Amino acid sequence: MDTQNLLAAAQSGLLNTAVRPEVVMQQGRGMYLFDTEGKQYLDFIGGWAVNCLGHCPPALVKTIEIQARTLINASPAFYNKPMIEFSELLLSHCSFDRVFFTSTGAEANEGAIKLARKYGQLKKNGATEIITTWNSFHGRTLTTMSATGKKHWQELFGPKTSGFIKTTFNDMGSVEQAVSDKTCAIMIEPIQGEGGVNIADHQFIRDIRQLCNEQHILLIFDEIQTGMGRTGTLFCYEQYGVEPDIMTLGKGIGGGYPLAAVLAKEQFDLFEPGDQGGTYTGQPLAMAVGKVVLEELVGRDLVANSHQMGVLIMERLRANADQLRIERVRGKGLLIAFDLRDMDGPALVSRCLEQGLIINAPGPKTIRLMPPLIVTEKDVDQFLEILTRCLNN
Ligand SMILES: Cc1ncc(COP(=O)(O)O)c(C=O)c1O
């Protein structure tokens, strides 16, 4: 099928859930995607903050090949070797003691929400309410949509799950006001990714941790976007000098393979058999992938690269801010955003795509960058060259 026929089939066959440009991606290699016409694109969204090792990394391809020949799925009713090996490795790199694996971030957050409510039921007189923040994003299941702080989602698909109290990000007074004897948890992204890369203040996070300690409320960090080296440390919580009680991971944990996780401290190992599950939990192929992704991130020092390249990108953007007519360059590691002074975000995204660069506009005037963690200085030069051309034309 040629590209035009492929596009026609997509437009007539797929449910209308997203506005997509008229290109069909066919291949990936390192920092690049290639479409069916053979055009190459420098990928600065990395599969939506997912492909941390780049596209089709050899180590991942090899692991998938070997594991696919050995065991793809044994059923959630059994332990399997990759599940045990990966959980051990993951837990050795963070401050948590227990893990449950899922396929998507939304499912991981569902697991965290259930665990928090179980805690409320067992330890806090049946408390069920969870405090979240405006502008947050926690997923697209009905419950995680309810937790999410997008104003225009409030009325969608009702009735949704009740019990989520929205507060203002970086405003401790707003959080304090929302706490009651019904509160079982506070759930927060240390950096709101989909919300436009809004970074939590250190004091805000420390105050939330203290409030949670005093009131025996669980602190849940949604690190689905910020985890796995994205923000310059393996997990973003490390930069705040606090430890959450529960953390969720997704995106980069599978390097492009659907994988996510809920992690908890030992004292919150409160599920009983039957409370939580899923056909694909701990599926051997996903577990083998997770293990090799983490080994590569650590073994190749890609977390340090995330920090260094992030600093470089932000320095270059700031140094050229007037010429590019951009402002509020912000971020940590390779989760970066800036605002456009006059141009429209989606228009810039289209122009860059035409010129062979993929970037994202999470808001009408905001551009977000989340390149693979393998990005080099040469890639940064090319990114800036295309961006400058697109902003000045
Ligand atoms: C912070 C955060 N939480 C949850 C999710 C949902 O993850 P998924 O799309 O894998 O369900 C996302 C996805 O963008 C996210 O950025």
The ligand as an SDF file (V2000), in Angstrom:
LIG
                    3D

 16 16  0  0  0  0  0  0  0  0999 V2000
    2.5550   11.8250   34.6380 C   0  0  0  0  0  0  0  0  0  0  0  0
    1.7670   10.8440   33.8300 C   0  0  0  0  0  0  0  0  0  0  0  0
    0.9750    9.9580   34.4740 N   0  0  0  0  0  0  0  0  0  0  0  0
    0.2690    9.0390   33.8020 C   0  0  0  0  0  0  0  0  0  0  0  0
    0.3190    8.9610   32.4220 C   0  0  0  0  0  0  0  0  0  0  0  0
   -0.4960    7.9250   31.6990 C   0  0  0  0  0  0  0  0  0  0  0  0
    0.3260    6.9360   31.1630 O   0  0  0  0  0  0  0  0  0  0  0  0
   -0.2250    5.9680   30.0090 P   0  0  0  0  0  0  0  0  0  0  0  0
   -0.5200    6.8350   28.8250 O   0  0  0  0  0  0  0  0  0  0  0  0
    0.8900    4.9800   29.7710 O   0  0  0  0  0  0  0  0  0  0  0  0
   -1.4440    5.3200   30.5420 O   0  0  0  0  0  0  0  0  0  0  0  0
    1.1100    9.8720   31.7160 C   0  0  0  0  0  0  0  0  0  0  0  0
    1.1610    9.8550   30.2470 C   0  0  0  0  0  0  0  0  0  0  0  0
    1.4930   10.8220   29.5910 O   0  0  0  0  0  0  0  0  0  0  0  0
    1.8640   10.8290   32.4410 C   0  0  0  0  0  0  0  0  0  0  0  0
    2.6420   11.7260   31.8160 O   0  0  0  0  0  0  0  0  0  0  0  0
  1  2  1  0
  2  3  1  0
  2 15  2  0
  3  4  2  0
  4  5  1  0
  5  6  1  0
  5 12  2  0
  6  7  1  0
  7  8  1  0
  8  9  2  0
  8 10  1  0
  8 11  1  0
 12 13  1  0
 12 15  1  0
 13 14  2  0
 15 16  1  0
M  END
$$$$
